[in-house]
Amino acid sequence: MLDADFFRRWMTATAVSVDREAQRLTDLDSAIGDADHGSNLQRGFTAVRQELEQERPGTPGEVLALAGKQLISKVGGASGPLYGTLLRRTGKALGDAPEVTEAQLAEALRSGVDGVMKLGGAAPGDKTMIDALVPALDALADGFAAASAAAEQGARDTVPLQARKGRASYLGERSIGHQDPGATSSALLIAALAEAAEGAEG
């Protein structure tokens, strides 16, 4: 069973990872976006980490709702609302339960990803964060490590795609040949989930 501490570890591991990879995310974004994806997410997840240390929410749903709220308020551009929606929708789907199963988390995450797809109007193959999140969801039945590997592969698979949504879509064919920064940061989020699970097992 996964409790609030597990979800706090997930968000903290994400913050550490985003901090470490911020420059790479910004470099990817400089090729096909506004060159601010790394710095925006870094600011957002730093705020998430600080807020979780102060507030100490007691349920998995509350942890994700608080994280999502922070991202929406602190992160500029599209990534704040998108990541905020992902986490808040997932948290809402988990409800008030003090502990949830891996299957319940997978189902709740699907609700979160559906919210992102609706908000951004993106589908798999559009060269967005969805290209990492959907493969991760599909692989979750095989465990968190499998989901992380699928998300990483999904991010790499955006390289040959032409962007059809977001800032990168303005570039048309020039977006081909670049890895999508949103898919890359989504893969970091799922890798942090796997890391939190390893910590729980250890």
N, C-alpha and C positions, 0 to 999 in steps of 0.2 A: 504493500500500500504506500501511496505517496502523500506526504503531509505538507504542511506549510513550510517547514524547514527545507524540504526537497525543492520546492518552488523558489524559495529564497536563494538556495544554492544555484539553481538554474539561472536566475536573473543576475546574480553576482558573477557567475562564470561568463555569462554573455558580456557583462560590462568589462571584465578583464580582457576578454578576447577582442572586443571592439576597440578598446584602448590600444591593444597591441597591433591591431590590423588597420587602424584608422588611416594611416598614410597610404596603404595599399588600396583601400576602398576609395579614397579621394583620387588617387592616380587613375584608377579604373573609371571613375566618374568624370575626370578631366577629359578623357577621350571621347565620351559620348553624352556627357551631362553638364552639370553646373560646377563640377569640381568641389562639391561641398558635402558629399554623402558621408565620408568618414568623419569629418569634424562635427556634422550635425548629429550623427548617431552617438558619437563619443560624448557630446554634451548631454544628450538625452539619457543614455544609460548610466552616466555618472550621477545624474539627478535621481534616477531610479534606485541606484545603489544607496545613495545617501538617505533617500526617503524610507527605504526598507529598514535601514539601520535605526531610524528614529521611530517609525510607526509600529513595526513588528506586527503586521496583520496575522490573524490567527488561523485562516483557512487558505487552501490553495486558490480558491476563486478570488479572495480578497487580495492576495499577493499579485495576481495577474491584473486585476482591475486597477490597483494602485499603480502598477508599472505602466499600464496602458495610458492612464490619465497623465502621468508624468511625461511620457513621450509625446502625447498630443500637445501638451502645454509648452514643452521645452524645445521641440525639434521643428525647424523650419522646413519649407518645401513639402513635397508629397510624402516623404518617408515617415514623418511624425504621425499624421493621420492614418497611414497604412499600417504601420507597426502598432500604433495605439489601438486601432480597430482589431487587429489580429489578437492582441493580448486581452483586451477588454471582452471581446466576444467569447474567447476561449474561457476566460474567468467566469463570465455570466453563465455559460453552459455547464460549468462545473458546480454551480450553485453554492450552497452553504455547507457542504459536506466537509468535515474536518480532515478526511482522508479520501483519496480517490484511487481507483485501479489504473493500471496502464491502459486498459481498454477504454475506460471512461475519459482519460486524457486524450487518447487518439480521436475519440468521437467529438470531444469538445474542440480540439484543434481543427478538425474538419469544419466545424461551425465557424471558427475564427477565419480560416482560409476562405470559406465561402463569402464571409463578410468583406474580406480584402478584394476578392474578385468582383463583387458587386460594386464596391466603392470605386475601384480603379478601372472597372470595365475590362480587365485583362483576363486572358485565358492561357492555358499552356501553349507554348510556342510563340508568344508575343514578346519574348525577351524581357521578362520582368522577374520579380521575386517569386511569382507563381511557379516559374520553371524549376525552382529548387524546392518549394514547399509541397507541391503536389506529389512529386516522386518520394519525398520524405514521408508523407502521409501514407502512401501506398505501401511503403516498406516497414511502417511502424509495427505491423503484426509480427514481424521477425525480430523486433527489439530496437532499442534506441541506437545501437551502433550501426545497424543496417539502415536505419532512417538517416543517420548522419552521412553515411557513405553515399546514399542515394541523393541527398541534397547537394553534396559536393560534386557529384557527377552531373547533376542537373544544372548546377552553376556553370560548370565547364562546357556543357552542351549548348549554352547560349552563345558561345563564340561565333559559330557560323550563321546564326539567325539574324534576320533583319528585324529591327525593333518596330513594333506596331502600336505601342502605347508609351506614354510618358515623354519626357524631354528628348530621349534618344530617337524617338520616331521622327522628329523633325529632320534628322540627318539622312533619312532614307537608306539607300544602299551603303552609305558611308558608315553606318552602324555595324555592318557585317565585319567580323574579324576581331571584335572586342568582347570581352566577358562582361556580362551585365553586373553592375555594382550591387543592385538590389538583390539579385539572386545570390551573389557572393556573401552579402551580409546575412541573408536568410540561412545560408549554409552554416555560418558562424553560430547563429541562434540554435540550430538543431544540433550542431557539434557540442555546444554548451549543455544542451539537454542530456546528451549521451555522457558528458563529463560528470554532470550532477548524478546521473544514475550509477556511474562507476564509483563515485564517492559513497553512495548509499550502500552499494554492495560491499565496498571495502571496509 
